[in-house]
Structures are given as structure tokens and as C-alpha cells.
Amino acid sequence: MGHRLQEDKMVRKSLEDSARSLGQKAVTAETRAVAAESDLRIEREWRISLQDSMIRDRDKISALTQEIESIKSIGQKYMALQEEQHQLRVQYSEAQKTLEEVGATLSENKLQLAELLEKEARAVQDDTPNWTSDKDASACAACAKEFTIARRKHHCRRCGNIFCGACSEKTVALAGNTKPVRVCDACFVEVRLT
């Protein structure tokens, strides 16, 4: 019986050792399970964070793609504006040349006009009669009546001689005058005949 008690003690000790060992293994397994659960939670959190990050990155990529398209459009408009500016510069240059040519032609025309006006002025001066001086005339060149305070002297604007009012009361339009001027009766007849 002592032997059996000894065996029972040994079995019990063995079972206690086994139970202790299993208890330690259970504690170790539980520790590992807690660690694994913690790792799973961390992994889940990382996955959610990565998904959020991917969504943000996708939104950024979409925004950048739109910005690139906008920049391309702006670039095309800029190129078109540069081409338009080049064409405007060419047109401006051509307009400048045309303006210079017109200016040169205008200067030439002004010179020709000045020459024509000078010639006309000389022609008018050549046609201007020599006026008789008031001192040299004491009587009308047509009727020979003496000039008095009542019978005044009048120059004929065509021949330049001095006449009384009765012999120079008619008017005609002469070259170089803007309105009709006083002429003697003889000049009036001559102008009417020509």
C-alpha cells in the first residue's frame, strides 16, 4: 500500500507538473492571443489609414489631372496669342511702311501744291493792272468830268484807271476775287463779251 501511495503521489505530482505546464502554456497562449489581437487591431487601423490615404491620393491625382488639362488649355491659348501677336506685329510693320509712303507722297503733293500756288500767285500778279495814282487823276478817264467833293474817284478793278461813280457803277466777278468787284463800263462790256 505504501508503494501504491508512492505511485499515486508520483502520478499526482506528475499531473500537477503537467497541469502547471499546461497552465503556463495556456498563459503563454493567452498572451500570444492578446498580442495577435493587438497586432490585428493595429493592422486593421493601418489598413483603414491606408485606404483613407489612397482615397486622398486618388482625389489629389484627379485634381492634378484637371490642373494639367487646364494648363494644357492655357498653353494652347498662349501659343495662339503669340501667333496673333506676331501677325499684329507684321500688320503694324506693314501699316508703318504704308504710312511712311503716304507721308512721303503727301509731302511731295504739298510741294507740288506750293509750286502751283506760287505759279498762280505770280500769274495773278502779272494780270493785276497798274493802278493810276489818285494824284495823277483830276478827271474821269471815260467822261472827262472833273473830280470834286461831290464827284468822287473810283478805281476800275480790271484796268486800274480812275473813273467817276457813274462810269464805274457796274460789278463783275474777276479771277482771284471771291465776289463781284467795281469795273468801268468799257471793262464791263469786254468781260461780258469774253
MITI-148790 format. One record per residue (C-alpha): residue number from 0; residue in three letters; x, y, z. Coordinates in steps of 0.5 Angstrom, whole numbers, plus 500, padded with zeros to 3 digits. Layout:
% residues N
+-----+-----+-----+-----+-----+
:   n : res :  px :  py :  pz :
+-----+-----+-----+-----+-----+
: NUM : ALA :   X :   Y :   Z :
...
+-----+-----+-----+-----+-----+
This chain:
% residues 194
+-----+-----+-----+-----+-----+
:   n : res :  px :  py :  pz :
+-----+-----+-----+-----+-----+
:   0 : MET : 500 : 500 : 500 :
:   1 : GLY : 506 : 505 : 501 :
:   2 : HIS : 508 : 503 : 495 :
:   3 : ARG : 502 : 505 : 492 :
:   4 : LEU : 501 : 511 : 495 :
:   5 : GLN : 508 : 513 : 493 :
:   6 : GLU : 506 : 512 : 486 :
:   7 : ASP : 500 : 516 : 487 :
:   8 : LYS : 504 : 521 : 490 :
:   9 : MET : 508 : 521 : 484 :
:  10 : VAL : 502 : 521 : 479 :
:  11 : ARG : 499 : 527 : 483 :
:  12 : LYS : 506 : 530 : 482 :
:  13 : SER : 506 : 529 : 475 :
:  14 : LEU : 499 : 531 : 474 :
:  15 : GLU : 501 : 537 : 478 :
:  16 : ASP : 507 : 539 : 474 :
:  17 : SER : 503 : 537 : 468 :
:  18 : ALA : 498 : 542 : 470 :
:  19 : ARG : 503 : 547 : 472 :
:  20 : SER : 506 : 546 : 465 :
:  21 : LEU : 499 : 547 : 461 :
:  22 : GLY : 497 : 553 : 466 :
:  23 : GLN : 504 : 556 : 464 :
:  24 : LYS : 503 : 554 : 456 :
:  25 : ALA : 495 : 557 : 457 :
:  26 : VAL : 498 : 563 : 460 :
:  27 : THR : 503 : 564 : 454 :
:  28 : ALA : 498 : 562 : 449 :
:  29 : GLU : 493 : 567 : 452 :
:  30 : THR : 499 : 573 : 452 :
:  31 : ARG : 500 : 571 : 445 :
:  32 : ALA : 493 : 571 : 443 :
:  33 : VAL : 492 : 578 : 446 :
:  34 : ALA : 499 : 580 : 442 :
:  35 : ALA : 496 : 577 : 436 :
:  36 : GLU : 489 : 581 : 437 :
:  37 : SER : 493 : 587 : 439 :
:  38 : ASP : 497 : 586 : 432 :
:  39 : LEU : 491 : 585 : 428 :
:  40 : ARG : 488 : 591 : 431 :
:  41 : ILE : 494 : 595 : 429 :
:  42 : GLU : 494 : 592 : 422 :
:  43 : ARG : 486 : 594 : 422 :
:  44 : GLU : 488 : 601 : 424 :
:  45 : TRP : 494 : 601 : 419 :
:  46 : ARG : 489 : 599 : 413 :
:  47 : ILE : 484 : 604 : 415 :
:  48 : SER : 489 : 609 : 415 :
:  49 : LEU : 492 : 607 : 408 :
:  50 : GLN : 485 : 607 : 405 :
:  51 : ASP : 484 : 614 : 407 :
:  52 : SER : 491 : 616 : 405 :
:  53 : MET : 489 : 612 : 398 :
:  54 : ILE : 483 : 616 : 397 :
:  55 : ARG : 486 : 623 : 399 :
:  56 : ASP : 492 : 621 : 394 :
:  57 : ARG : 486 : 619 : 389 :
:  58 : ASP : 483 : 626 : 390 :
:  59 : LYS : 490 : 629 : 389 :
:  60 : ILE : 491 : 625 : 383 :
:  61 : SER : 484 : 627 : 380 :
:  62 : ALA : 485 : 635 : 382 :
:  63 : LEU : 492 : 635 : 379 :
:  64 : THR : 490 : 631 : 372 :
:  65 : GLN : 485 : 637 : 372 :
:  66 : GLU : 490 : 642 : 373 :
:  67 : ILE : 495 : 639 : 368 :
:  68 : GLU : 489 : 640 : 363 :
:  69 : SER : 488 : 647 : 365 :
:  70 : ILE : 495 : 648 : 364 :
:  71 : LYS : 495 : 645 : 357 :
:  72 : SER : 489 : 649 : 355 :
:  73 : ILE : 492 : 656 : 358 :
:  74 : GLY : 499 : 654 : 354 :
:  75 : GLN : 495 : 653 : 347 :
:  76 : LYS : 491 : 660 : 349 :
:  77 : TYR : 498 : 663 : 350 :
:  78 : MET : 501 : 660 : 343 :
:  79 : ALA : 495 : 662 : 340 :
:  80 : LEU : 496 : 669 : 343 :
:  81 : GLN : 503 : 669 : 341 :
:  82 : GLU : 502 : 668 : 334 :
:  83 : GLU : 496 : 673 : 334 :
:  84 : GLN : 501 : 678 : 337 :
:  85 : HIS : 506 : 676 : 331 :
:  86 : GLN : 501 : 677 : 326 :
:  87 : LEU : 499 : 684 : 329 :
:  88 : ARG : 507 : 686 : 329 :
:  89 : VAL : 507 : 684 : 322 :
:  90 : GLN : 501 : 688 : 320 :
:  91 : TYR : 504 : 694 : 325 :
:  92 : SER : 510 : 694 : 321 :
:  93 : GLU : 506 : 694 : 314 :
:  94 : ALA : 502 : 700 : 316 :
:  95 : GLN : 508 : 704 : 319 :
:  96 : LYS : 511 : 703 : 312 :
:  97 : THR : 505 : 705 : 308 :
:  98 : LEU : 504 : 711 : 313 :
:  99 : GLU : 511 : 713 : 311 :
: 100 : GLU : 510 : 712 : 304 :
: 101 : VAL : 503 : 716 : 305 :
: 102 : GLY : 507 : 721 : 309 :
: 103 : ALA : 513 : 722 : 303 :
: 104 : THR : 507 : 722 : 298 :
: 105 : LEU : 504 : 728 : 302 :
: 106 : SER : 510 : 732 : 303 :
: 107 : GLU : 511 : 731 : 295 :
: 108 : ASN : 504 : 733 : 294 :
: 109 : LYS : 505 : 739 : 299 :
: 110 : LEU : 511 : 741 : 295 :
: 111 : GLN : 507 : 741 : 288 :
: 112 : LEU : 501 : 745 : 291 :
: 113 : ALA : 506 : 750 : 294 :
: 114 : GLU : 509 : 751 : 287 :
: 115 : LEU : 502 : 751 : 284 :
: 116 : LEU : 500 : 756 : 289 :
: 117 : GLU : 506 : 760 : 287 :
: 118 : LYS : 505 : 760 : 280 :
: 119 : GLU : 498 : 762 : 281 :
: 120 : ALA : 500 : 768 : 285 :
: 121 : ARG : 505 : 770 : 280 :
: 122 : ALA : 500 : 770 : 275 :
: 123 : VAL : 495 : 774 : 279 :
: 124 : GLN : 501 : 779 : 280 :
: 125 : ASP : 502 : 779 : 272 :
: 126 : ASP : 495 : 780 : 271 :
: 127 : THR : 494 : 786 : 276 :
: 128 : PRO : 494 : 792 : 273 :
: 129 : ASN : 498 : 798 : 274 :
: 130 : TRP : 493 : 803 : 278 :
: 131 : THR : 493 : 810 : 277 :
: 132 : SER : 495 : 814 : 283 :
: 133 : ASP : 490 : 819 : 286 :
: 134 : LYS : 495 : 825 : 285 :
: 135 : ASP : 495 : 824 : 277 :
: 136 : ALA : 488 : 824 : 276 :
: 137 : SER : 484 : 830 : 276 :
: 138 : ALA : 478 : 828 : 271 :
: 139 : CYS : 474 : 822 : 270 :
: 140 : ALA : 478 : 817 : 265 :
: 141 : ALA : 471 : 816 : 261 :
: 142 : CYS : 467 : 822 : 261 :
: 143 : ALA : 473 : 827 : 263 :
: 144 : LYS : 469 : 831 : 268 :
: 145 : GLU : 473 : 834 : 274 :
: 146 : PHE : 473 : 830 : 281 :
: 147 : THR : 470 : 835 : 286 :
: 148 : ILE : 468 : 833 : 293 :
: 149 : ALA : 461 : 831 : 290 :
: 150 : ARG : 464 : 827 : 285 :
: 151 : ARG : 469 : 822 : 288 :
: 152 : LYS : 475 : 818 : 285 :
: 153 : HIS : 474 : 810 : 284 :
: 154 : HIS : 479 : 805 : 281 :
: 155 : CYS : 477 : 800 : 276 :
: 156 : ARG : 479 : 794 : 279 :
: 157 : ARG : 481 : 791 : 272 :
: 158 : CYS : 484 : 796 : 268 :
: 159 : GLY : 487 : 800 : 274 :
: 160 : ASN : 484 : 807 : 271 :
: 161 : ILE : 480 : 812 : 275 :
: 162 : PHE : 473 : 814 : 274 :
: 163 : CYS : 467 : 817 : 277 :
: 164 : GLY : 462 : 814 : 280 :
: 165 : ALA : 457 : 814 : 274 :
: 166 : CYS : 462 : 811 : 270 :
: 167 : SER : 464 : 805 : 274 :
: 168 : GLU : 458 : 803 : 278 :
: 169 : LYS : 458 : 796 : 275 :
: 170 : THR : 461 : 790 : 278 :
: 171 : VAL : 463 : 783 : 275 :
: 172 : ALA : 467 : 777 : 278 :
: 173 : LEU : 474 : 777 : 276 :
: 174 : ALA : 479 : 772 : 277 :
: 175 : GLY : 483 : 772 : 284 :
: 176 : ASN : 477 : 775 : 287 :
: 177 : THR : 471 : 772 : 292 :
: 178 : LYS : 466 : 777 : 290 :
: 179 : PRO : 464 : 782 : 284 :
: 180 : VAL : 468 : 788 : 284 :
: 181 : ARG : 467 : 795 : 281 :
: 182 : VAL : 469 : 796 : 274 :
: 183 : CYS : 469 : 801 : 269 :
: 184 : ASP : 464 : 801 : 263 :
: 185 : ALA : 469 : 799 : 258 :
: 186 : CYS : 472 : 793 : 262 :
: 187 : PHE : 465 : 791 : 264 :
: 188 : VAL : 463 : 790 : 256 :
: 189 : GLU : 470 : 787 : 255 :
: 190 : VAL : 469 : 782 : 261 :
: 191 : ARG : 461 : 780 : 258 :
: 192 : LEU : 464 : 779 : 251 :
: 193 : THR : 469 : 774 : 253 :
+-----+-----+-----+-----+-----+
